[in-house]
Amino acid sequence: MAQFYENYGFEAEERPDNLVTMVAFMAQLARIESEESLKGQLRFLNTHLLPTLKYAVEICPSLRQIYEILAEDAKTLKLILVGNVRR
């Protein structure tokens, strides 16, 4: 995960697998308006953030709403990227 951050120029202040760090990284990516950023967001959501949140929901069910919102975001990003490819 640290390598993922490094590839996008993000310096984590906390542990790389900390949820706050992961969300801060996503926020940084979201500020960049590029297809590369969208691809990075989708990959990070699917590879790291959603699996971590899925596990966290088992321990803390109140995180379920955040998980569901981010899962929808991943679907939206995928649709956006598919649309960009077809243009």
C-alpha positions as CSV (number, residue, x, y, z in Angstrom):
1,M,0.0,0.0,0.0
2,A,2.9,2.4,0.8
3,Q,4.1,1.9,-2.8
4,F,0.7,2.8,-4.1
5,Y,0.9,6.1,-2.1
6,E,4.4,6.7,-3.3
7,N,3.4,6.2,-7.0
8,Y,0.9,9.1,-6.6
9,G,3.1,11.4,-4.5
10,F,1.2,10.9,-1.3
11,E,3.1,11.0,2.0
12,A,1.2,9.1,4.7
13,E,1.3,10.7,8.2
14,E,-0.1,7.6,9.8
15,R,0.3,3.9,9.1
16,P,-0.4,3.1,5.4
17,D,-3.3,0.7,6.3
18,N,-5.0,3.2,8.7
19,L,-8.5,4.1,7.5
20,V,-7.9,7.8,8.0
21,T,-4.7,7.5,5.8
22,M,-6.6,5.6,3.1
23,V,-9.4,8.1,3.0
24,A,-6.9,11.1,2.9
25,F,-5.2,9.4,0.0
26,M,-8.6,9.0,-1.9
27,A,-9.3,12.7,-1.2
28,Q,-6.0,13.7,-2.7
29,L,-6.6,11.6,-5.8
30,A,-10.1,13.1,-6.1
31,R,-8.7,16.6,-6.4
32,I,-6.7,15.6,-9.5
33,E,-8.8,15.9,-12.6
34,S,-7.4,13.2,-14.9
35,E,-8.2,9.8,-16.2
36,E,-5.1,8.5,-14.5
37,S,-6.5,9.8,-11.1
38,L,-9.8,8.1,-11.8
39,K,-8.1,4.8,-12.6
40,G,-6.0,5.1,-9.4
41,Q,-9.1,5.8,-7.3
42,L,-10.9,2.8,-8.7
43,R,-8.0,0.5,-8.3
44,F,-7.3,1.7,-4.7
45,L,-11.0,1.4,-3.8
46,N,-11.2,-2.1,-5.1
47,T,-7.8,-3.4,-4.0
48,H,-7.4,-1.7,-0.6
49,L,-10.1,0.5,0.8
50,L,-13.2,-1.6,0.2
51,P,-11.7,-4.9,1.4
52,T,-10.4,-3.1,4.5
53,L,-13.8,-1.5,5.2
54,K,-15.6,-4.8,4.6
55,Y,-13.6,-6.4,7.3
56,A,-14.0,-3.3,9.6
57,V,-17.8,-3.5,9.2
58,E,-17.7,-6.9,10.8
59,I,-16.1,-5.3,13.9
60,C,-17.9,-2.0,13.7
61,P,-21.3,-2.3,11.9
62,S,-21.8,1.5,12.0
63,L,-19.2,1.7,9.2
64,R,-21.6,-0.1,6.8
65,Q,-23.0,3.1,5.4
66,I,-19.5,4.4,4.5
67,Y,-18.7,1.0,2.9
68,E,-21.9,1.2,0.8
69,I,-21.2,4.8,-0.3
70,L,-17.7,3.9,-1.4
71,A,-18.9,0.8,-3.2
72,E,-21.3,3.0,-5.2
73,D,-18.4,5.4,-5.9
74,A,-16.4,2.5,-7.3
75,K,-19.3,1.6,-9.6
76,T,-19.6,5.2,-10.7
77,L,-15.9,5.5,-11.4
78,K,-16.0,2.3,-13.5
79,L,-18.9,3.7,-15.5
80,I,-17.0,6.9,-16.1
81,L,-13.9,5.1,-17.2
82,V,-15.8,2.8,-19.5
83,G,-17.5,5.9,-21.0
84,N,-14.1,7.5,-21.5
85,V,-12.7,4.5,-23.3
86,R,-15.7,4.4,-25.7
87,R,-15.3,8.1,-26.8
